[in-house]
Amino acid sequence: MKRFGSTVRQIRSKRNLTQAKAAERAGLSASYWALIERGERSPNLTVLERMAEALGVPASVLVFLASDLTDFERVDKSVAESMALLSWKLLGENGLANDAQD
């Protein structure tokens, strides 16, 4: 779950949210949010959905961004390349940061 936590941290940072503010939006404690970001806890589906909503991204996108793209590569290299490009666009300089809302 370290990859998931790292993805959450990256999106939260791009949104200019503190852990406390993001956790508040999700109805979670800041300490629990921090544990998830560090990969020390795994959220259940309900918590994952609340975190995604707090970050302003669909839960499916959050899960996708936390995915290991080599899994896609085993299926089809061109799919993996498309997924990597999509990830870059979503998390890149002109991606999620431009959609930030408070």
Kinemage of the C-alpha trace (Angstrom):
@kinemage 1
@onewidth
@group {chain A} dominant
@subgroup {mainchain}
@vectorlist {calphas} color= white
{ca met a 1} P 0.000 0.000 0.000
{ca lys a 2} L 3.022 2.304 -0.044
{ca arg a 3} L 2.316 3.093 -3.684
{ca phe a 4} L -1.259 4.069 -2.801
{ca gly a 5} L -0.099 6.286 0.056
{ca ser a 6} L 2.502 7.929 -2.116
{ca thr a 7} L -0.128 8.639 -4.779
{ca val a 8} L -2.464 10.138 -2.180
{ca arg a 9} L 0.367 12.324 -0.868
{ca gln a 10} L 1.263 13.504 -4.363
{ca ile a 11} L -2.327 14.449 -5.236
{ca arg a 12} L -2.875 16.098 -1.850
{ca ser a 13} L 0.268 18.167 -2.318
{ca lys a 14} L -0.808 19.222 -5.810
{ca arg a 15} L -4.106 20.306 -4.292
{ca asn a 16} L -2.224 22.370 -1.698
{ca leu a 17} L -3.966 20.522 1.114
{ca thr a 18} L -2.481 19.677 4.470
{ca gln a 19} L -3.041 16.183 5.806
{ca ala a 20} L -5.300 17.696 8.456
{ca lys a 21} L -7.455 19.549 5.910
{ca ala a 22} L -7.717 16.537 3.585
{ca ala a 23} L -8.574 14.264 6.508
{ca glu a 24} L -11.211 16.711 7.711
{ca arg a 25} L -12.804 16.761 4.248
{ca ala a 26} L -12.886 12.958 4.273
{ca gly a 27} L -14.193 12.714 7.829
{ca leu a 28} L -11.023 10.948 8.988
{ca ser a 29} L -8.494 11.728 11.668
{ca ala a 30} L -5.289 13.373 10.498
{ca ser a 31} L -3.278 10.598 12.150
{ca tyr a 32} L -5.168 7.899 10.220
{ca trp a 33} L -4.661 9.821 6.958
{ca ala a 34} L -0.920 10.028 7.732
{ca leu a 35} L -0.751 6.270 8.373
{ca ile a 36} L -2.336 5.614 4.978
{ca glu a 37} L 0.072 7.996 3.237
{ca arg a 38} L 3.017 6.214 4.854
{ca gly a 39} L 1.659 2.842 3.749
{ca glu a 40} L 1.163 1.666 7.329
{ca arg a 41} L -2.596 1.240 6.941
{ca ser a 42} L -4.756 0.147 4.027
{ca pro a 43} L -8.082 1.908 3.568
{ca asn a 44} L -11.233 -0.083 3.018
{ca leu a 45} L -13.414 0.782 0.040
{ca thr a 46} L -15.534 3.280 1.975
{ca val a 47} L -12.478 5.143 3.243
{ca leu a 48} L -10.872 5.054 -0.211
{ca glu a 49} L -14.005 6.651 -1.701
{ca arg a 50} L -14.054 9.345 1.012
{ca met a 51} L -10.366 10.084 0.443
{ca ala a 52} L -10.875 10.351 -3.311
{ca glu a 53} L -13.777 12.736 -2.796
{ca ala a 54} L -11.702 14.846 -0.394
{ca leu a 55} L -8.967 15.024 -3.035
{ca gly a 56} L -11.424 15.852 -5.802
{ca val a 57} L -10.698 12.828 -7.976
{ca pro a 58} L -12.803 9.776 -8.810
{ca ala a 59} L -11.938 6.739 -6.701
{ca ser a 60} L -11.241 4.742 -9.858
{ca val a 61} L -8.648 7.314 -10.955
{ca leu a 62} L -7.011 7.227 -7.524
{ca val a 63} L -6.719 3.438 -7.696
{ca phe a 64} L -5.455 3.592 -11.280
{ca leu a 65} L -2.765 6.131 -10.419
{ca ala a 66} L -1.604 3.910 -7.574
{ca ser a 67} L -1.410 0.874 -9.867
{ca asp a 68} L 1.831 -0.739 -10.937
{ca leu a 69} L 1.988 -0.019 -14.663
{ca thr a 70} L 4.130 -3.108 -15.222
{ca asp a 71} L 0.948 -5.116 -14.596
{ca phe a 72} L -0.553 -3.463 -17.673
{ca glu a 73} L 2.650 -4.041 -19.623
{ca arg a 74} L 2.315 -7.788 -19.150
{ca val a 75} L -1.053 -7.611 -20.879
{ca asp a 76} L -0.162 -5.216 -23.703
{ca lys a 77} L 2.823 -2.882 -24.028
{ca ser a 78} L 0.852 -0.257 -25.981
{ca val a 79} L -1.811 -0.225 -23.250
{ca ala a 80} L 0.909 0.284 -20.648
{ca glu a 81} L 2.366 3.174 -22.636
{ca ser a 82} L -1.071 4.787 -22.919
{ca met a 83} L -1.668 4.321 -19.203
{ca ala a 84} L 1.709 5.832 -18.358
{ca leu a 85} L 0.935 8.849 -20.540
{ca leu a 86} L -2.459 9.239 -18.888
{ca ser a 87} L -0.835 9.077 -15.436
{ca trp a 88} L 1.675 11.715 -16.447
{ca lys a 89} L -1.093 13.972 -17.747
{ca leu a 90} L -3.181 13.526 -14.601
{ca leu a 91} L -0.314 14.070 -12.180
{ca gly a 92} L 1.932 16.233 -14.348
{ca glu a 93} L 2.548 19.929 -14.094
{ca asn a 94} L -0.656 20.770 -15.955
{ca gly a 95} L -2.747 17.999 -14.428
{ca leu a 96} L -4.560 17.818 -11.129
{ca ala a 97} L -2.992 20.981 -9.742
{ca asn a 98} L -4.979 23.078 -12.202
{ca asp a 99} L -8.249 21.542 -11.013
{ca ala a 100} L -7.641 22.250 -7.314
{ca gln a 101} L -10.636 23.449 -5.370
{ca asp a 102} L -10.970 24.434 -1.736
